Amino acid sequence: MNEIWKDIEGYEGLYQVSNQGRVKALAREWTCGRGAIHGHEDIILKPFTTTDKKYYLIDLLKNGKRKTITIHSIIMKIFIGQRPIDNDINHINGIKKDNRLENLEYCTRSENVKHAHRIGIANHCKGERSPFSKLSESQVKEIKRLKGLKSVKEIAKINNISIQAIYKIYSNKTWRHII
């Protein structure tokens, strides 16, 4: 596919983005405070990643103000149009750093999550590996062992969790991987 470059809205004449997922600073000249003339040719910018290392970001500079954006969002906005309300940008092949236009699409959050599960990239943090877990696997085993031996209220108090959480464990709505 041929690489097509388009101006980035609000940064016309300064930056362009391509359908191949690249961003460039356009050639320009400027005069510094001492009167010297400086300049550069077109420069393909090197992206950096988000703190979780999933997505590529780029910094745009205009009038001394820096703006950081995700590359996939600017590509979709420039080539497809403004993101519909309540839509995500899906990376079709599951590779979050592959920002080619042909790999991007708008979709609902539900569609995005289903897609991630279908292609096997969904985060399957369950049990004590989940950041939301209040229990360890050994505590859950003990809770299951105490079923019928102590009241649900007592078990909940011992483990500092709600009665509803105990019932969810008993009915295998949560922690079903623990026997």
Backbone hydrogen bonds in HBPLUS format (Angstrom, degrees):
<---DONOR---> <-ACCEPTOR-->    atom                        ^
c    i                          cat <-CA-CA->   ^        H-A-AA   ^      H-
h    n   atom  resd res      DA  || num        DHA   H-A  angle D-A-AA Bond
n    s   type  num  typ     dist DA aas  dist angle  dist       angle   num
A0019-ASN N   A0004-ILE O   3.08 MM  15  5.65 140.8  2.24 144.8 156.6     1
A0006-LYS N   A0017-VAL O   2.92 MM  11  5.56 156.8  1.97 152.0 158.7     2
A0017-VAL N   A0006-LYS O   2.87 MM  11  5.56 155.2  1.93 157.7 160.9     3
A0008-ILE N   A0015-TYR O   3.15 MM   7  5.89 158.2  2.20 142.7 139.1     4
A0011-TYR N   A0008-ILE O   2.75 MM   3  5.26 155.0  1.81 140.9 145.2     5
A0014-LEU N   A0011-TYR O   2.90 MM   3  5.33 154.4  1.97 134.8 137.8     6
A0015-TYR N   A0011-TYR O   3.05 MM   4  5.77 161.2  2.09 161.1 163.1     7
A0026-LEU N   A0014-LEU O   2.75 MM  12  5.24 166.2  1.77 138.2 143.1     8
A0016-GLN N   A0024-LYS O   2.96 MM   8  5.43 153.9  2.02 150.1 158.0     9
A0024-LYS N   A0016-GLN O   2.87 MM   8  5.43 161.9  1.90 152.7 157.6    10
A0018-SER N   A0022-ARG O   2.81 MM   4  5.30 151.1  1.89 156.5 160.8    11
A0021-GLY N   A0018-SER O   3.11 MM   3  5.54 159.8  2.15 115.3 116.4    12
A0101-LEU N   A0019-ASN O   2.86 MM  82  5.02 168.2  1.87 140.3 144.1    13
A0045-LEU N   A0023-VAL O   2.83 MM  22  5.74 159.7  1.87 149.7 156.6    14
A0025-ALA N   A0043-ILE O   2.80 MM  18  5.18 154.0  1.87 153.5 155.3    15
A0043-ILE N   A0025-ALA O   2.89 MM  18  5.18 159.4  1.93 149.1 156.1    16
A0028-ARG N   A0040-HIS O   3.06 MM  12  5.80 142.5  2.21 148.2 159.2    17
A0040-HIS N   A0028-ARG O   3.01 MM  12  5.80 145.9  2.13 154.3 165.0    18
A0030-TRP N   A0038-HIS O   2.78 MM   8  5.36 153.9  1.84 147.8 152.9    19
A0038-HIS N   A0030-TRP O   2.73 MM   8  5.36 171.6  1.74 168.8 171.6    20
A0032-CYS N   A0036-ALA O   2.87 MM   4  5.52 160.9  1.91 162.2 163.9    21
A0035-GLY N   A0032-CYS O   2.94 MM   3  5.39 163.1  1.97 121.3 124.4    22
A0048-PHE N   A0057-LEU O   3.10 MM   9  5.31 155.2  2.17 136.6 143.9    23
A0057-LEU N   A0048-PHE O   2.62 MM   9  5.31 162.6  1.65 166.1 169.9    24
A0050-THR N   A0055-TYR O   3.00 MM   5  5.62 141.5  2.15 149.7 159.3    25
A0053-LYS N   A0050-THR O   2.80 MM   3  5.05 160.1  1.84 116.4 121.6    26
A0071-ILE N   A0056-TYR O   3.04 MM  15  5.91 164.0  2.06 141.5 145.5    27
A0058-ILE N   A0069-ILE O   2.92 MM  11  5.64 146.3  2.03 155.7 166.6    28
A0069-ILE N   A0058-ILE O   3.00 MM  11  5.64 162.9  2.03 158.3 162.1    29
A0060-LEU N   A0067-LYS O   2.75 MM   7  5.15 164.0  1.77 150.6 156.0    30
A0067-LYS N   A0060-LEU O   2.77 MM   7  5.15 152.8  1.84 151.9 160.4    31
A0062-LYS N   A0065-LYS O   2.96 MM   3  5.35 160.3  2.00 145.2 150.6    32
A0065-LYS N   A0062-LYS O   2.94 MM   3  5.35 164.4  1.96 117.2 122.1    33
A0074-ILE N   A0070-THR O   3.32 MM   4  6.66 156.9  2.38 150.1 155.6    34
A0075-ILE N   A0071-ILE O   3.01 MM   4  6.21 158.5  2.06 156.4 162.5    35
A0076-MET N   A0072-HIS O   3.11 MM   4  6.25 166.0  2.13 145.7 149.3    36
A0077-LYS N   A0073-SER O   3.01 MM   4  6.14 159.8  2.05 143.0 149.1    37
A0078-ILE N   A0074-ILE O   2.96 MM   4  6.03 162.9  1.99 146.2 150.6    38
A0079-PHE N   A0075-ILE O   2.89 MM   4  5.92 169.4  1.90 155.1 158.6    39
A0080-ILE N   A0076-MET O   2.81 MM   4  5.14 150.4  1.89 134.1 143.4    40
A0081-GLY N   A0076-MET O   2.94 MM   5  6.32 151.2  2.02 149.5 155.5    41
A0087-ASN N   A0084-PRO O   3.14 MM   3  5.56 130.8  2.40 144.1 137.1    42
A0088-ASP N   A0107-CYS O   2.67 MM  19  5.46 165.3  1.69 173.5 175.8    43
A0107-CYS N   A0088-ASP O   3.08 MM  19  5.46 153.5  2.15 142.2 146.3    44
A0090-ASN N   A0105-GLU O   2.75 MM  15  5.30 168.1  1.77 165.0 166.6    45
A0105-GLU N   A0090-ASN O   3.10 MM  15  5.30 135.6  2.30 140.8 150.9    46
A0094-GLY N   A0091-HIS O   2.89 MM   3  5.21 155.4  1.95 114.9 123.0    47
A0092-ILE N   A0103-ASN O   2.76 MM  11  5.11 152.4  1.83 143.7 149.6    48
A0098-ASP N   A0095-ILE O   3.04 MM   3  5.49 165.1  2.06 117.2 121.6    49
A0103-ASN N   A0100-ARG O   2.82 MM   3  5.37 158.1  1.86 119.6 127.2    50
A0104-LEU N   A0101-LEU O   3.12 MM   3  5.32 168.8  2.13 114.4 116.8    51
A0112-ASN N   A0108-THR O   2.94 MM   4  6.19 154.8  2.01 149.7 157.2    52
A0113-VAL N   A0109-ARG O   2.91 MM   4  6.18 160.0  1.95 155.1 159.4    53
A0114-LYS N   A0110-SER O   2.95 MM   4  6.16 166.6  1.97 152.9 156.9    54
A0115-HIS N   A0111-GLU O   2.90 MM   4  6.01 154.5  1.97 143.5 150.9    55
A0116-ALA N   A0112-ASN O   2.99 MM   4  6.24 156.8  2.04 145.6 151.5    56
A0117-HIS N   A0113-VAL O   3.04 MM   4  6.36 155.3  2.10 151.3 157.4    57
A0118-ARG N   A0114-LYS O   2.86 MM   4  6.05 158.2  1.91 148.6 155.4    58
A0119-ILE N   A0115-HIS O   2.96 MM   4  6.22 154.5  2.03 155.2 160.1    59
A0121-ILE N   A0116-ALA O   2.85 MM   5  5.14 150.0  1.94 155.5 156.9    60
A0120-GLY N   A0117-HIS O   3.19 MM   3  4.99 149.2  2.29  94.9 104.1    61
A0130-SER N   A0127-GLY O   3.10 MM   3  5.77 161.5  2.14 117.9 123.3    62
A0133-SER N   A0130-SER O   3.21 MM   3  5.36 167.8  2.23 110.0 113.7    63
A0140-VAL N   A0136-SER O   3.11 MM   4  6.47 155.7  2.17 149.4 155.8    64
A0141-LYS N   A0137-GLU O   2.95 MM   4  6.23 158.4  2.00 149.4 155.2    65
A0142-GLU N   A0138-SER O   3.04 MM   4  6.23 154.5  2.11 141.2 147.9    66
A0143-ILE N   A0139-GLN O   2.85 MM   4  6.15 152.5  1.93 147.5 155.5    67
A0144-LYS N   A0140-VAL O   2.92 MM   4  6.19 162.4  1.95 153.8 157.6    68
A0145-ARG N   A0141-LYS O   2.91 MM   4  6.13 147.3  2.02 142.1 151.9    69
A0146-LEU N   A0142-GLU O   2.94 MM   4  6.14 145.8  2.05 146.4 154.9    70
A0147-LYS N   A0144-LYS O   3.36 MM   3  5.35 157.7  2.41  98.9 105.4    71
A0149-LEU N   A0146-LEU O   2.80 MM   3  5.06 151.8  1.87 125.1 134.2    72
A0150-LYS N   A0146-LEU O   3.19 MM   4  5.92 148.6  2.29 166.5 160.8    73
A0155-ILE N   A0151-SER O   3.03 MM   4  6.35 166.2  2.05 155.8 159.0    74
A0156-ALA N   A0152-VAL O   2.90 MM   4  6.07 158.6  1.95 150.4 156.4    75
A0157-LYS N   A0153-LYS O   3.01 MM   4  6.21 157.5  2.06 145.8 151.8    76
A0158-ILE N   A0154-GLU O   2.92 MM   4  6.16 164.8  1.94 156.1 159.8    77
A0159-ASN N   A0155-ILE O   3.16 MM   4  6.32 154.3  2.23 145.2 151.1    78
A0160-ASN N   A0156-ALA O   2.87 MM   4  5.80 107.9  2.40 137.9 155.3    79
A0161-ILE N   A0156-ALA O   3.05 MM   5  5.10 162.5  2.08 142.4 146.5    80
A0160-ASN N   A0157-LYS O   3.21 MM   3  4.95 154.2  2.28  97.4 105.2    81
A0165-ALA N   A0162-SER O   3.17 MM   3  5.19 124.1  2.50  93.0 106.3    82
A0166-ILE N   A0162-SER O   3.34 MM   4  6.77 147.9  2.45 140.5 148.1    83
A0166-ILE N   A0163-ILE O   3.08 MM   3  5.16 120.0  2.46  96.4 111.0    84
A0167-TYR N   A0163-ILE O   3.05 MM   4  6.47 160.8  2.09 153.1 157.8    85
A0168-LYS N   A0164-GLN O   2.93 MM   4  6.19 149.9  2.02 146.7 155.2    86
A0169-ILE N   A0165-ALA O   3.07 MM   4  6.32 146.2  2.19 141.2 149.6    87
A0169-ILE N   A0166-ILE O   3.10 MM   3  5.13 120.7  2.47  95.7 110.4    88
A0170-TYR N   A0166-ILE O   2.92 MM   4  6.26 162.7  1.95 155.2 159.9    89
A0171-SER N   A0167-TYR O   2.90 MM   4  6.07 149.8  1.99 145.6 153.3    90
A0173-LYS N   A0168-LYS O   2.89 MM   5  5.00 145.0  2.01 153.5 157.7    91
A0174-THR N   A0168-LYS O   3.24 MM   6  5.61 150.6  2.34 124.9 121.3    92
A0172-ASN N   A0169-ILE O   3.19 MM   3  5.12 161.9  2.23 105.2 109.7    93
A0178-ILE N   A0175-TRP O   3.11 MM   3  5.68 166.3  2.13 116.8 121.0    94
